[in-house]
Amino acid sequence: MLAALDTVIASAAFSTAKRPARFLRHLVETALRGERHLLKESVLGTDVFDRPASWDPRLDPIVRQEASRLRKRLASYYETGGAEAEIRIELPVGSYVPLFRRKTAETGAAPTEHPPIEVATVTDPVPATRSWNLAKRWIFIVAVLLAAAAVGVLFVRFVRPDGSGRRGIQSLGERGGNPAAQELYLRGKYYWNKRTPESLNQAVDYFTQAIVRDPGYAKAYSGLADCYNLLREYAAMPASEAWPRAIAAAKKAVELDDSSAEAHSSLAFVLFYGALDIRNGEREFQRAIQLNPDYEKAHHWYATSLMVQGRYREALAEIERARELDPASTSTLADKGYILFYGGQPDQAIALLKQVEAAEPASQSAHIYLATIYLSQNDAPNYLLESRKAAELSQNAAALKIWEAARKGFAAGGTHGMLESMLEVQKSLLKEGRGSHYNAAKTCMLIGKRQEALDQLQIAIENREMDILALGIDPAFANLRSEPRFQELRKKLELVLRSGVG
């Protein structure tokens, strides 16, 4: 292990980068000594980054920032000069304990056993592909859910801050009794954070394996729910399939561990955006933050839910809190840009999203948000550029089809020709059961087809499309707000949102 460490630190990627090299050496050597309990943020700040004893990691995120940079530097090294390394060193997201992976002929890189670190000796699955039959996967996961209910979980005593106790649920994985399940969960989080269709499918595999190892592992169910949320967003799974799976997994996570901020945050997301249950979704976000004020994702997702309600000041406060907790998160920064756009600051939004693009060219969110802004401004060339990148990154065939029509329409008839061609394809996709009536309504408005836009909005509300959540704040429909029919649609939408799950 030390030989592998020395090779990495002697490489071009680390030889001139003293701080990452020092950080990596400290992590590896501490883990090899069996002192994993020292690999936590409060200790690393003083031991590695020379912070004083009074240092507060909530105010100074130096350890999280440097860990994020170290992960990226390691990944870059193993993609280039270290591609043939026999043993790889990884730093899983959410942990400061390094993982050693030995390259094998059969599976590529697999964990290598080392007693002081207690790395799980499990075999990596064959990387998931989009051709895997999703129905079969869902049958397997349903079986896992049923197995969890049959096997049961361990009951332990939780204590509230006021000292009073309550009965709670905690699995072996939560208590550290099942390191294999924990390791699989951390790998799932790693691939989930990569946010590509392929990595999300890999994350589903890891979370599912973690549940097989420990049927009472609430965080693994929460991870599954979060995967389905993004698989829908990246067009890797139809929303009609993704939302029910996400809701089932999130509810199971809360059932297993009602004290888990991750579980309540996952449930909040699917209730708010999937079930359009605004009241209960917000309640779950607040519950997650109450349970763990330092859980970044709860603040992040709560911020976007406040945005669609038009509560911009609160939304910006929450997104800033999320950024404080994870300064390296490009997805959080991208969503801040979107909040700025809907809050009436498009120039600031574009500048921020351009920063995200420069730092993370594969950020689908940044390209989608920029495409939305440019389209609202009738900036066809920039819209075509950003929408193409977004469609290619998501591997969304429908979005690519719309982009191709837009490109040809623009070449033939300028911006108006682009919009007409887009609308034609959007309508064709809707007949096939694909696409969004809400987006078709936006295109209609840009062309000037107001009544057709209202028709499309009515269908979007009847179909409970997620995008209708933004109806009250979307600048695309600003010119409709005084029309009686639009006001009636707003009232109908309010009834839908109050009713939650129908």
C-alpha positions as CSV (number, residue, x, y, z in Angstrom):
1,M,0.0,0.0,0.0
2,L,2.8,2.4,0.9
3,A,4.5,1.6,-2.4
4,A,1.4,2.5,-4.3
5,L,1.2,5.8,-2.3
6,D,4.8,6.6,-3.0
7,T,4.2,6.1,-6.7
8,V,1.2,8.4,-6.7
9,I,3.0,11.2,-4.8
10,A,6.1,10.9,-7.1
11,S,3.9,11.4,-10.2
12,A,3.7,14.6,-12.2
13,A,0.1,15.1,-10.8
14,F,1.4,15.3,-7.2
15,S,5.1,16.1,-7.3
16,T,4.5,19.8,-7.5
17,A,1.3,19.8,-5.5
18,K,2.5,19.8,-2.0
19,R,-0.8,20.3,-0.1
20,P,-2.7,17.4,-1.9
21,A,0.4,15.1,-1.5
22,R,0.7,15.8,2.2
23,F,-3.1,15.4,2.7
24,L,-3.1,12.0,0.8
25,R,0.0,10.7,2.7
26,H,-1.6,11.6,6.0
27,L,-4.9,9.8,5.1
28,V,-3.2,6.7,3.9
29,E,-0.7,6.3,6.7
30,T,-3.3,7.1,9.4
31,A,-5.6,4.4,7.9
32,L,-2.8,1.9,7.7
33,R,-2.0,2.4,11.3
34,G,-5.6,1.4,12.1
35,E,-6.5,4.9,13.4
36,R,-9.6,5.5,11.2
37,H,-11.2,7.3,14.1
38,L,-8.7,10.2,13.5
39,L,-9.9,10.6,9.9
40,K,-12.6,13.1,10.6
41,E,-13.0,16.7,9.6
42,S,-12.4,18.2,13.1
43,V,-9.1,16.4,13.5
44,L,-7.8,16.7,10.0
45,G,-8.2,20.5,10.1
46,T,-5.7,20.8,12.9
47,D,-3.4,17.9,12.0
48,V,-3.0,18.5,8.2
49,F,-4.1,22.1,7.6
50,D,-2.6,23.8,10.7
51,R,-5.9,25.2,12.0
52,P,-6.0,26.2,15.6
53,A,-7.8,24.2,18.3
54,S,-10.6,26.7,18.3
55,W,-11.2,26.1,14.5
56,D,-14.8,25.5,13.5
57,P,-15.3,23.4,10.4
58,R,-18.8,24.9,9.9
59,L,-17.2,28.3,9.3
60,D,-14.0,27.2,7.5
61,P,-14.6,24.3,5.0
62,I,-10.9,23.8,4.2
63,V,-11.0,20.0,4.7
64,R,-14.1,19.4,2.5
65,Q,-12.6,21.7,-0.2
66,E,-9.3,20.0,-0.2
67,A,-10.8,16.5,-0.1
68,S,-12.9,17.4,-3.2
69,R,-9.8,18.6,-5.0
70,L,-7.9,15.5,-4.0
71,R,-10.6,13.2,-5.4
72,K,-10.4,15.0,-8.7
73,R,-6.6,14.9,-8.8
74,L,-6.6,11.2,-8.0
75,A,-9.2,10.5,-10.7
76,S,-7.2,12.5,-13.2
77,Y,-4.0,10.7,-12.3
78,Y,-5.6,7.2,-12.8
79,E,-7.0,8.3,-16.1
80,T,-3.6,9.3,-17.4
81,G,-0.2,8.3,-16.0
82,G,-1.6,5.9,-13.4
83,A,-4.0,4.1,-15.8
84,E,-2.1,0.8,-15.5
85,A,-1.5,1.0,-11.7
86,E,-2.0,-2.4,-10.0
87,I,-3.4,-0.8,-6.8
88,R,-5.5,2.3,-6.9
89,I,-6.1,4.7,-4.0
90,E,-9.6,6.3,-3.8
91,L,-11.2,8.7,-1.4
92,P,-15.0,7.9,-1.4
93,V,-17.3,10.9,-1.4
94,G,-18.6,11.5,2.1
95,S,-15.6,9.8,3.8
96,Y,-12.0,10.6,4.6
97,V,-11.0,6.9,4.8
98,P,-9.1,5.9,1.7
99,L,-10.0,2.8,-0.3
100,F,-7.5,0.5,-2.0
101,R,-8.6,-1.2,-5.2
102,R,-6.6,-3.9,-6.9
103,K,-6.8,-4.3,-10.6
104,T,-7.9,-7.8,-11.7
105,A,-8.3,-9.3,-15.1
106,E,-11.9,-10.2,-14.6
107,T,-13.4,-7.1,-13.1
108,G,-11.0,-4.3,-13.7
109,A,-10.5,-2.8,-10.2
110,A,-11.7,-4.6,-7.1
111,P,-11.2,-3.8,-3.4
112,T,-8.1,-5.4,-1.9
113,E,-8.3,-6.7,1.6
114,H,-6.2,-5.1,4.2
115,P,-7.1,-5.9,7.9
116,P,-6.2,-2.5,9.5
117,I,-8.6,-0.7,7.1
118,E,-11.3,-3.4,7.0
119,V,-12.0,-2.8,3.4
120,A,-14.8,-5.1,2.2
121,T,-13.7,-7.9,0.0
122,V,-16.6,-7.7,-2.5
123,T,-16.4,-8.0,-6.3
124,D,-17.4,-5.0,-8.5
125,P,-20.4,-5.7,-10.6
126,V,-20.1,-5.6,-14.4
127,P,-20.7,-1.9,-15.3
128,A,-24.4,-1.2,-15.9
129,T,-25.5,-0.3,-19.4
130,R,-28.6,1.3,-20.7
131,S,-29.5,-1.9,-22.4
132,W,-30.2,-3.7,-19.1
133,N,-33.9,-4.5,-18.9
134,L,-35.3,-2.0,-16.4
135,A,-38.3,-4.1,-15.7
136,K,-36.1,-7.0,-14.5
137,R,-34.1,-4.6,-12.3
138,W,-37.3,-3.3,-10.7
139,I,-38.5,-6.8,-10.0
140,F,-35.2,-7.5,-8.2
141,I,-35.5,-4.3,-6.2
142,V,-39.1,-5.1,-5.2
143,A,-37.8,-8.5,-4.0
144,V,-35.2,-6.7,-1.9
145,L,-37.9,-4.5,-0.4
146,L,-39.9,-7.5,0.5
147,A,-36.9,-9.2,1.9
148,A,-36.2,-6.2,4.1
149,A,-39.7,-6.3,5.5
150,A,-39.4,-10.0,6.2
151,V,-36.0,-10.0,7.8
152,G,-36.6,-7.0,10.0
153,V,-34.0,-4.6,11.5
154,L,-32.4,-4.0,14.8
155,F,-34.1,-1.7,17.3
156,V,-31.8,0.6,19.2
157,R,-32.3,3.5,21.6
158,F,-32.0,7.0,20.3
159,V,-31.7,10.1,22.5
160,R,-33.1,13.5,21.7
161,P,-31.1,16.6,22.4
162,D,-33.2,17.2,25.5
163,G,-32.1,13.8,26.9
164,S,-35.3,12.0,26.4
165,G,-35.3,8.7,24.6
166,R,-37.4,7.2,21.9
167,R,-37.5,3.9,20.0
168,G,-35.8,4.1,16.6
169,I,-34.5,1.8,13.9
170,Q,-31.0,1.3,13.0
171,S,-29.4,-1.3,10.8
172,L,-26.0,-3.0,11.1
173,G,-24.8,-0.7,8.3
174,E,-25.6,2.4,10.3
175,R,-23.9,1.0,13.4
176,G,-20.8,-0.1,11.6
177,G,-21.5,-3.8,12.0
178,N,-21.7,-4.4,8.2
179,P,-18.7,-2.8,6.6
180,A,-19.4,-4.5,3.3
181,A,-22.8,-2.8,3.1
182,Q,-21.2,0.5,4.1
183,E,-18.6,0.2,1.4
184,L,-21.1,-0.5,-1.3
185,Y,-23.2,2.4,-0.1
186,L,-20.2,4.8,-0.4
187,R,-19.4,3.5,-3.9
188,G,-23.0,4.2,-4.8
189,K,-22.7,7.8,-3.5
190,Y,-19.5,8.2,-5.5
191,Y,-21.2,7.2,-8.8
192,W,-24.3,9.1,-7.9
193,N,-22.3,12.3,-7.6
194,K,-20.8,11.8,-11.1
195,R,-24.3,12.4,-12.4
196,T,-24.2,10.7,-15.8
197,P,-26.7,8.1,-17.1
198,E,-24.1,5.4,-16.9
199,S,-22.8,6.4,-13.4
200,L,-26.4,6.6,-12.1
201,N,-27.1,3.0,-13.2
202,Q,-23.9,2.0,-11.5
203,A,-25.0,3.7,-8.4
204,V,-28.3,1.8,-8.5
205,D,-26.3,-1.4,-8.6
206,Y,-24.2,-0.5,-5.6
207,F,-27.1,0.7,-3.5
208,T,-29.1,-2.5,-4.3
209,Q,-26.1,-4.7,-3.4
210,A,-25.8,-2.7,-0.1
211,I,-29.5,-3.5,0.6
212,V,-28.9,-7.2,-0.2
213,R,-26.0,-7.2,2.4
214,D,-28.1,-5.3,4.9
215,P,-31.8,-5.2,4.3
216,G,-32.2,-2.6,7.1
217,Y,-29.8,-0.1,5.7
218,A,-31.9,3.1,5.4
219,K,-29.2,5.2,3.7
220,A,-29.0,2.7,0.8
221,Y,-32.8,3.0,0.2
222,S,-32.4,6.8,0.3
223,G,-29.6,6.5,-2.3
224,L,-31.9,4.4,-4.5
225,A,-34.6,7.1,-4.3
226,D,-32.1,9.8,-5.3
227,C,-30.9,7.7,-8.2
228,Y,-34.4,7.4,-9.6
229,N,-34.9,11.1,-9.3
230,L,-31.9,11.8,-11.4
231,L,-32.4,9.0,-13.9
232,R,-35.7,10.7,-14.7
233,E,-34.0,14.0,-15.0
234,Y,-31.4,12.6,-17.3
235,A,-34.0,10.9,-19.5
236,A,-32.5,7.5,-18.6
237,M,-35.9,6.3,-17.2
238,P,-39.4,7.5,-17.9
239,A,-40.9,9.7,-15.2
240,S,-43.9,7.3,-14.9
241,E,-41.5,4.6,-13.8
242,A,-38.9,6.7,-11.9
243,W,-41.3,8.5,-9.5
244,P,-43.1,5.4,-8.1
245,R,-39.8,3.7,-7.5
246,A,-38.3,6.8,-5.9
247,I,-41.3,7.2,-3.6
248,A,-41.3,3.5,-2.6
249,A,-37.5,3.6,-1.8
250,A,-37.7,7.0,0.1
251,K,-40.7,5.8,2.2
252,K,-38.8,2.6,3.1
253,A,-35.8,4.7,4.2
254,V,-37.9,6.8,6.5
255,E,-39.7,3.6,7.8
256,L,-36.3,2.1,8.6
257,D,-34.8,5.2,10.2
258,D,-37.0,8.1,11.1
259,S,-34.0,9.9,12.5
260,S,-32.2,10.0,9.1
261,A,-31.9,13.4,7.5
262,E,-31.0,11.7,4.2
263,A,-34.2,9.6,4.3
264,H,-36.4,12.6,5.0
265,S,-34.7,14.7,2.4
266,S,-35.2,12.0,-0.3
267,L,-38.8,11.7,0.7
268,A,-39.3,15.5,0.6
269,F,-37.9,15.6,-3.0
270,V,-40.2,12.9,-4.4
271,L,-43.3,14.3,-2.5
272,F,-42.7,17.8,-3.7
273,Y,-41.7,17.2,-7.3
274,G,-43.0,13.7,-8.0
275,A,-46.4,13.7,-6.2
276,L,-46.8,17.5,-6.3
277,D,-47.5,17.4,-2.6
278,I,-46.2,20.8,-1.7
279,R,-47.3,20.9,1.9
280,N,-45.9,17.5,2.9
281,G,-42.8,18.0,0.8
282,E,-41.9,21.2,2.6
283,R,-42.6,19.6,5.9
284,E,-40.2,16.8,5.1
285,F,-37.5,19.2,4.0
286,Q,-37.8,21.1,7.3
287,R,-37.7,17.8,9.2
288,A,-34.5,16.8,7.4
289,I,-32.8,20.1,8.2
290,Q,-34.0,19.9,11.8
291,L,-32.4,16.4,12.1
292,N,-29.1,17.5,10.5
293,P,-28.6,21.2,9.9
294,D,-25.3,20.4,8.1
295,Y,-26.9,18.1,5.5
296,E,-26.1,20.0,2.3
297,K,-28.6,18.2,0.0
298,A,-31.5,19.1,2.3
299,H,-30.7,22.8,2.0
300,H,-30.0,22.5,-1.7
301,W,-33.3,20.8,-2.6
302,Y,-35.3,22.9,-0.2
303,A,-33.9,26.0,-2.0
304,T,-35.2,24.9,-5.4
305,S,-38.6,24.1,-3.9
306,L,-38.8,27.6,-2.4
307,M,-37.8,29.0,-5.8
308,V,-40.8,27.5,-7.6
309,Q,-43.0,29.0,-5.0
310,G,-41.6,32.4,-5.7
311,R,-39.9,32.7,-2.3
312,Y,-36.6,33.9,-3.7
313,R,-35.1,35.5,-0.6
314,E,-35.6,32.2,1.4
315,A,-34.4,30.2,-1.6
316,L,-31.1,32.2,-1.9
317,A,-30.5,31.8,1.9
318,E,-30.9,28.1,1.6
319,I,-28.8,27.7,-1.5
320,E,-26.0,29.8,0.2
321,R,-26.2,27.5,3.2
322,A,-25.8,24.5,0.9
323,R,-22.8,26.2,-0.7
324,E,-21.2,26.8,2.7
325,L,-21.5,23.1,3.5
326,D,-20.2,21.9,0.1
327,P,-18.3,24.7,-1.7
328,A,-17.0,22.3,-4.4
329,S,-20.6,21.3,-5.5
330,T,-21.1,22.5,-9.1
331,S,-24.7,21.3,-9.0
332,T,-25.5,23.7,-6.1
333,L,-23.8,26.6,-7.9
334,A,-25.8,25.8,-11.0
335,D,-29.0,25.8,-9.1
336,K,-28.1,29.2,-7.6
337,G,-27.9,30.5,-11.1
338,Y,-31.4,29.2,-11.9
339,I,-32.7,30.8,-8.8
340,L,-31.2,34.1,-9.9
341,F,-32.8,33.8,-13.3
342,Y,-36.3,33.2,-11.9
343,G,-35.7,35.9,-9.3
344,G,-35.3,38.5,-12.2
345,Q,-31.5,38.6,-12.5
346,P,-30.7,36.9,-15.8
347,D,-27.4,38.6,-16.4
348,Q,-26.1,37.4,-13.0
349,A,-27.5,34.0,-13.7
350,I,-25.7,33.7,-17.0
351,A,-22.4,34.8,-15.5
352,L,-22.6,32.2,-12.7
353,L,-23.7,29.4,-15.0
354,K,-20.8,30.2,-17.4
355,Q,-18.4,29.8,-14.4
356,V,-20.0,26.4,-13.8
357,E,-19.6,25.4,-17.4
358,A,-15.9,26.4,-17.4
359,A,-15.2,24.4,-14.2
360,E,-17.4,21.4,-15.1
361,P,-18.0,21.1,-18.9
362,A,-20.1,18.0,-18.3
363,S,-22.6,19.7,-16.0
364,Q,-25.9,19.0,-17.7
365,S,-27.7,21.4,-15.4
366,A,-25.6,24.4,-16.4
367,H,-26.3,23.7,-20.1
368,I,-30.0,23.2,-19.6
369,Y,-30.4,26.3,-17.5
370,L,-28.4,28.4,-20.0
371,A,-30.5,27.0,-22.9
372,T,-33.7,28.0,-21.0
373,I,-32.4,31.5,-20.4
374,Y,-31.2,32.1,-23.9
375,L,-34.5,30.8,-25.4
376,S,-36.4,33.2,-23.1
377,Q,-34.3,36.0,-24.6
378,N,-34.7,34.8,-28.2
379,D,-31.0,34.3,-28.4
380,A,-31.2,31.5,-30.9
381,P,-27.4,30.9,-31.6
382,N,-26.6,30.5,-27.9
383,Y,-29.8,28.4,-27.3
384,L,-28.7,26.0,-30.1
385,L,-25.2,25.7,-28.6
386,E,-26.4,25.0,-25.0
387,S,-29.4,22.8,-25.9
388,R,-27.2,20.6,-28.0
389,K,-24.7,20.1,-25.2
390,A,-27.5,19.3,-22.7
391,A,-29.1,16.8,-25.0
392,E,-25.8,15.0,-25.8
393,L,-24.9,14.8,-22.1
394,S,-28.2,13.4,-21.1
395,Q,-28.3,11.0,-24.1
396,N,-31.9,12.2,-24.5
397,A,-33.1,11.1,-28.0
398,A,-36.2,13.3,-27.8
399,A,-34.1,16.4,-26.9
400,L,-31.7,15.7,-29.7
401,K,-34.6,15.4,-32.1
402,I,-35.9,18.8,-31.0
403,W,-32.5,20.3,-31.3
404,E,-32.0,19.0,-34.8
405,A,-35.3,20.4,-35.9
406,A,-34.3,23.7,-34.2
407,R,-31.0,23.8,-36.1
408,K,-32.6,23.2,-39.4
409,G,-35.4,25.6,-38.8
410,F,-33.0,28.4,-37.8
411,A,-30.9,27.8,-40.9
412,A,-34.0,28.1,-43.1
413,G,-36.0,30.8,-41.4
414,G,-34.1,32.4,-38.5
415,T,-35.5,32.4,-34.9
416,H,-39.1,32.2,-36.0
417,G,-38.3,29.2,-38.3
418,M,-36.5,27.6,-35.4
419,L,-39.4,27.9,-33.1
420,E,-41.9,26.6,-35.6
421,S,-39.8,23.6,-36.3
422,M,-39.3,22.9,-32.6
423,L,-43.1,23.1,-32.0
424,E,-43.8,20.6,-34.8
425,V,-41.4,18.0,-33.3
426,Q,-42.7,18.7,-29.8
427,K,-46.3,17.9,-31.0
428,S,-45.1,14.8,-32.8
429,L,-43.4,13.6,-29.6
430,L,-46.5,14.3,-27.5
431,K,-48.5,12.1,-29.8
432,E,-46.0,9.3,-29.1
433,G,-46.4,9.8,-25.3
434,R,-43.1,11.6,-25.0
435,G,-42.2,15.2,-24.3
436,S,-43.7,17.9,-22.2
437,H,-47.0,19.8,-22.8
438,Y,-45.5,22.5,-20.6
439,N,-42.5,23.0,-22.8
440,A,-44.7,23.0,-25.9
441,A,-46.7,25.8,-24.3
442,K,-43.5,27.8,-23.8
443,T,-42.7,27.4,-27.5
444,C,-46.2,28.5,-28.4
445,M,-45.8,31.7,-26.4
446,L,-42.5,32.5,-28.1
447,I,-44.2,32.2,-31.5
448,G,-47.2,34.2,-30.3
449,K,-49.8,31.4,-30.2
450,R,-51.4,32.4,-26.9
451,Q,-54.5,30.2,-27.1
452,E,-52.6,27.2,-28.1
453,A,-50.2,27.8,-25.2
454,L,-53.2,27.9,-22.9
455,D,-54.4,24.6,-24.4
456,Q,-51.1,23.0,-23.8
457,L,-50.9,24.3,-20.2
458,Q,-54.3,22.9,-19.4
459,I,-53.2,19.4,-20.5
460,A,-49.9,19.8,-18.5
461,I,-52.0,20.5,-15.4
462,E,-54.4,17.6,-16.1
463,N,-51.4,15.3,-16.6
464,R,-49.7,16.6,-13.4
465,E,-46.4,17.3,-15.2
466,M,-43.7,18.3,-12.8
467,D,-42.9,21.5,-14.7
468,I,-46.2,23.1,-13.9
469,L,-44.8,23.8,-10.4
470,A,-43.0,26.8,-12.1
471,L,-46.2,28.2,-13.8
472,G,-46.5,31.1,-11.3
473,I,-43.0,32.3,-11.7
474,D,-42.1,31.4,-15.3
475,P,-41.3,34.6,-17.3
476,A,-42.4,32.7,-20.5
477,F,-46.1,33.2,-19.4
478,A,-45.8,36.8,-18.0
479,N,-48.0,38.1,-20.8
480,L,-50.7,35.7,-20.0
481,R,-51.2,36.5,-16.4
482,S,-53.9,39.0,-16.9
483,E,-56.0,36.7,-19.1
484,P,-59.1,35.2,-17.4
485,R,-58.4,31.7,-18.8
486,F,-54.8,31.7,-17.4
487,Q,-56.1,32.8,-14.0
488,E,-58.6,29.9,-14.1
489,L,-55.7,27.5,-14.9
490,R,-53.8,28.9,-11.9
491,K,-56.7,28.2,-9.6
492,K,-57.0,24.7,-11.0
493,L,-53.2,24.2,-10.4
494,E,-53.6,25.4,-6.8
495,L,-56.2,22.7,-6.2
496,V,-53.9,20.1,-7.7
497,L,-51.0,21.2,-5.5
498,R,-53.2,21.3,-2.4
499,S,-54.5,17.8,-3.0
500,G,-51.0,16.3,-3.3
501,V,-51.2,12.6,-4.3
502,G,-54.5,12.1,-6.2
